[in-house]
């Protein structure tokens, strides 16, 4: 039996300064789990798992400790590899195409919907976990289910909310962050006038760009498709959203048209940006680096809503899934059930310090959400989120339109004035129609 | 027997070149998706692309990128080669240094340019502001035409050493006696370049520019790291669009069709280089008359 060695563990947590050890309590929990697990790993099972490169070292260490404990308790060998998103996604796609490679993949967005036939049915694991831990949040279920079958487990979400400088919005007359789009626009205008503008990524930024572009499309009722996947992008509601974008775009910091995912973090931490959208990484970096002038003067807020519109935000899903080609389906299922069980998932959430949010309702009570009030909004990422196929399904067309940055480009065109809102909506509709006509 | 000796090379070519190329062309004729086999759909992918504004924008961007970058790389590369062909102190050391941009991994140089062109912290903007030339930072990658010029400049910086060092090798094969004879005949420096250097360099120019055009036309990493094809697809090349649609979007067939659509352009570039620049009989195996 080969377990993760210390060296492998260090490698897998990609530069972590210390490796979370398997405590006797954790090992005892793993042994108890192994004795009761509905899935008995196959004899001699060996699992290769591929994940995205962790945001925060403590989460990487916690996950490695959980894998190691499972390995020690069950005898299942586990090899963990990690890759940046850009490399992970093609690797996952190739593995699905050729039917060989990793057994478990921890990926991003709705990628398993690109190759659903290559994924193992995880309905039994999802039902087991849902029944045991208060049920799944509906959006999590939507992300992972296809035709009534769970093709992945919605392991976690990364919340993407508004990050703002408390003193700078106070300076322009806002004691609290606005909860409606009219006040939000007014605040952005005043921030620009005061020489402390905000800014949102308009480049092909797959995280921050997509999160804010989808929110703003939905904010005034615009959407790509209706409930039956009929294309309805070129609508008065979309044009209303883009007219709002055109006004908002005038308040942005110069240069946002080229911003990719990392630019707003940098600008915010330099004190050059008063409002942007991001995960908790800016705050976490400010705390970690001792930049108290930023960390103490910033907070996070929900996205504002337009009058009469429901909450529709876009947060990033990180599903975990098993390939059908695995030789050890029971070992994989047992591992997923172990990772998402109470105790283990709690330690994962705490180690994630707000970067990652839960998808099972019981974990609402995890202390990570009350330990620091500035993490508060991230607790709600999952139940405020929609998926990018809103209000339809996560079809091939939805994935293709999302990957082609159709919404991000449409919003960028309206924001920088390259096209009128009506032209931008019509052109984006035409681009989306290429995929939705299948 | 000769046939047998050729077999290993032929097998390598078949397995690693012909098969992937053939498979790519075939995939372009199907609706294959990631993880799902496709069916033959004829030219439907191409018909789609024909009506796709973003595809045509990527064709325009690719041609602009290739033509402008290749011409400038050739001009500056030739100039640099002629400078390096002279005698000066530390010649070998300086020639080695010139190769640095070509040696540095593309991703690393792309990241450096990403910082140089940063919308807030660009060193170019900073210098110009300090000198009082401009008031606000230049939005290098945020405005479509600025972004195109910026990525072309990065490609030129990276590509010049290849052109320069290869042409330098060519320059060193030009017999000195020809220059001496021309000098005795009273030829000016320009005439010596025009009548001796350039004609004798054309075979190597044909080769180096063919490779340079191929590298530029198929460039991916510089764009992907710096702009991801943005802003608003202004720097999307056919290679980056193909990757975005095939791998991230899952439409392998469509991505393969975009990649296949690059082949005619590449063939045209190769044919132009060979027949346009190697137009003397001796360069094509004829007698030297």
HADDOCK unambig.tbl for C-alpha pairs under 7 A between the chains (distance, minus, plus):
assign (segid A and resid 89 and name CA) (segid B and resid 248 and name CA) 6.97 0.50 0.50
assign (segid A and resid 90 and name CA) (segid B and resid 247 and name CA) 5.73 0.50 0.50
assign (segid A and resid 93 and name CA) (segid B and resid 34 and name CA) 5.93 0.50 0.50
assign (segid A and resid 93 and name CA) (segid B and resid 35 and name CA) 6.76 0.50 0.50
assign (segid A and resid 96 and name CA) (segid B and resid 35 and name CA) 4.94 0.50 0.50
assign (segid A and resid 97 and name CA) (segid B and resid 34 and name CA) 5.80 0.50 0.50
assign (segid A and resid 97 and name CA) (segid B and resid 35 and name CA) 4.03 0.50 0.50
assign (segid A and resid 97 and name CA) (segid B and resid 36 and name CA) 6.89 0.50 0.50
assign (segid A and resid 114 and name CA) (segid B and resid 34 and name CA) 6.43 0.50 0.50
assign (segid A and resid 114 and name CA) (segid B and resid 250 and name CA) 6.23 0.50 0.50
assign (segid A and resid 115 and name CA) (segid B and resid 34 and name CA) 6.01 0.50 0.50
assign (segid A and resid 115 and name CA) (segid B and resid 35 and name CA) 4.52 0.50 0.50
assign (segid A and resid 115 and name CA) (segid B and resid 36 and name CA) 6.48 0.50 0.50
assign (segid A and resid 118 and name CA) (segid B and resid 35 and name CA) 6.28 0.50 0.50
assign (segid A and resid 203 and name CA) (segid B and resid 230 and name CA) 5.38 0.50 0.50
assign (segid A and resid 203 and name CA) (segid B and resid 231 and name CA) 5.21 0.50 0.50
assign (segid A and resid 204 and name CA) (segid B and resid 228 and name CA) 5.88 0.50 0.50
assign (segid A and resid 204 and name CA) (segid B and resid 230 and name CA) 5.65 0.50 0.50
assign (segid A and resid 255 and name CA) (segid B and resid 119 and name CA) 4.87 0.50 0.50
assign (segid A and resid 255 and name CA) (segid B and resid 139 and name CA) 5.27 0.50 0.50
assign (segid A and resid 255 and name CA) (segid B and resid 142 and name CA) 5.54 0.50 0.50
assign (segid A and resid 256 and name CA) (segid B and resid 142 and name CA) 6.79 0.50 0.50
assign (segid A and resid 257 and name CA) (segid B and resid 142 and name CA) 4.46 0.50 0.50
assign (segid A and resid 257 and name CA) (segid B and resid 231 and name CA) 5.87 0.50 0.50
assign (segid A and resid 258 and name CA) (segid B and resid 141 and name CA) 5.14 0.50 0.50
assign (segid A and resid 258 and name CA) (segid B and resid 142 and name CA) 4.17 0.50 0.50
assign (segid A and resid 258 and name CA) (segid B and resid 227 and name CA) 6.91 0.50 0.50
assign (segid A and resid 258 and name CA) (segid B and resid 230 and name CA) 6.83 0.50 0.50
assign (segid A and resid 258 and name CA) (segid B and resid 231 and name CA) 5.74 0.50 0.50
assign (segid A and resid 399 and name CA) (segid B and resid 249 and name CA) 6.11 0.50 0.50
assign (segid A and resid 400 and name CA) (segid B and resid 249 and name CA) 4.38 0.50 0.50
assign (segid A and resid 400 and name CA) (segid B and resid 250 and name CA) 6.73 0.50 0.50
assign (segid A and resid 403 and name CA) (segid B and resid 244 and name CA) 6.84 0.50 0.50
assign (segid A and resid 403 and name CA) (segid B and resid 248 and name CA) 5.79 0.50 0.50
assign (segid A and resid 403 and name CA) (segid B and resid 249 and name CA) 4.80 0.50 0.50
assign (segid A and resid 404 and name CA) (segid B and resid 244 and name CA) 6.78 0.50 0.50
assign (segid A and resid 404 and name CA) (segid B and resid 245 and name CA) 6.62 0.50 0.50
assign (segid A and resid 404 and name CA) (segid B and resid 249 and name CA) 6.74 0.50 0.50
assign (segid A and resid 409 and name CA) (segid B and resid 232 and name CA) 5.27 0.50 0.50
assign (segid A and resid 412 and name CA) (segid B and resid 232 and name CA) 6.82 0.50 0.50
assign (segid A and resid 413 and name CA) (segid B and resid 232 and name CA) 6.94 0.50 0.50
